Amino acid sequence: MKNIVLHKADSRGHANHGWLNAYHSFSFASWYNPDRVQFGMLRVLNDDTVAAGMGFGTHPHDNMEIITIPLEGDLAHKDSMGNAATIKTGDVQVMSAGTGIQHSEFNPNADQHTKLFQIWLFPKFRNVEPRYQQITLDVTKQKNSFAQILSPNADDDGVWIYQDAWFYLSDFDKDFSKKLSLKKEGNGFYIMNIEGEIEVNGSTLEKRDAIGIWETSEIEIKAITESKFLIMEIPMEQ
């Protein structure tokens, strides 16, 4: 079907730097795939494992919405806006890089690795004033539900960004099924299966498989096994 792309886990780019073991859903750093540059306004989805005590030195960003979701362990953050915080499993962090920021991220633990998703979206507006936000999620809301963790609206559940995007985290029991409707016409869905096995509109996703679907008003997700997954509703065009 022309409105579906299936990205199997083993089709991602991979770079193991020792201190960092990274899988790239879209072209990043030295890995380039002309068919996998972005999905709508979603530019980066990196699945990173950071070794104990290691991390990313200070580096710049601009005009990008950067979302970090820890999956295991902690990540310490410092930036040029004066923020210094540690994000833990169950937290979500966003930076609107806007006119420009510098930041560093490292694993503060000497005895365990940190696993995380780092996600970049092109913003709706360029050159905004940089901002930082971090919250702790109520993970119980993810059980057999679509728990919203990100939106364009500061008053909604989750963090907010300068883009018409909505993110959800879910933890489904085996055989549980639920439908999700699009928030904004013209957007698409990109679903990353974190753990377990799910079926999305008839396509099966195993651990770390992902699927992009557009030109649809809703999706249906069924858990074949107990599963955890991330849903991103994203503008397909600016």
Secondary structure, DSSP 4 states (H G I P E B T S, - for coil): -TTEEEE-GGGSEEEE-SSEEEEESS-BTTB--TT-S-BTTEEEEEEEEE-TT-EEEEEEE-S-EEEEEEEESEEEEEETTS-EEEEETTEEEEEE-TT-EEEEEE---SS--EEEEEEEE--SSSSPPPEEEEEE--GGGGBTS-EEEEES-TTSSSEE-SSS-EEEEEEEPTT-EEEEE-SSTTEEEEEEEEES-EEETTEEE-TT-EEEE-S-SEEEEEESSSEEEEEEEEES--
